[in-house]
Amino acid sequence: MKEMRLDKILASSGRWSRKEVKKLIREGRVLVDGKAAQTAEQKCDPELTELCVDGIPVPFCSHRYVMLHKPAGVLSATEDRRTATVLQLLPPDLQKLGLFPVGRLDKDTEGLLLMTDDGELAHCLLSPKRHVDKVYYAETEGRLTEEDCAAFAAGMLLEDGMCCLPARLEILSSGEKSCAYVTLQEGKFHQVKRMLAARGKPVLYLKRLSMGPLQLDPALEKGAWRYLSESEQKSLLALKSTGKV
């Protein structure tokens, strides 16, 4: 494999930013094949070189995986001339690495958004053939009923011709305003909103809570991000090898 800068290799693990890596090197905490690293610019082959931080081996990761708590008011896109995008919520060094959002959330929808440069994983998560659950919390105008749940479970054909696969509607509370969990295995344009509107229950608030095994970190504030943990990465990458969640 082509040689890469040491700070780039270590940052790819998702544990540190490149700025933090430079600090680790200055403190003598990074070993390259058993010897203390000298500079962040030092180059090596990430597949052949043994790298350790504080005595713990750091495996090379060829892709980056970032969890973002998307706030309302920003677009699930990498660029737009008029409106702020989710990419702009990341620090400048990450903005330059080709990350993109896996699946789109509407501008006014909040919640879990995975940012990555792993196209194969994105396909696995988004393809309806993979049957990967996406769970949303929705607040609606109007009383949700068991008839609504049955309509979701049967699959819906909307007036505009959009055919929706069977989905799950779990009512949390029902009244003039209702709350529910919605679970889909696809992600068509405005799908949750369009399905609920078709039942006469327009959405007032929508938030994505999970995508497959990945759940929104409750400690992550709106607009904040973090790298996926090692266990989160493993659970997602298993999709690429097995096709199962």
Secondary structure, 3 states (H helix, E strand, C coil): CCCEEHHHHHHCCCCCCHHHHHHHHHCCCEEECCEECCCCCCEECCCCCCEEECCEECCCCCCCEEEEEECCCCECCCCCCCCCEHHHHCCHHHHCCCCEECCCCCCCCEEEEEEECCHHHHHHHHCHHHCCCEEEEEEEECCCCHHHHHHHHHCEECCCCCEECCCEEEEEECCCEEEEEEEECCCCCCHHHHHHHHCCCCEEEEEEEEECCEECCCCCCCCCEEECCHHHHHHHHHHHHHCCC
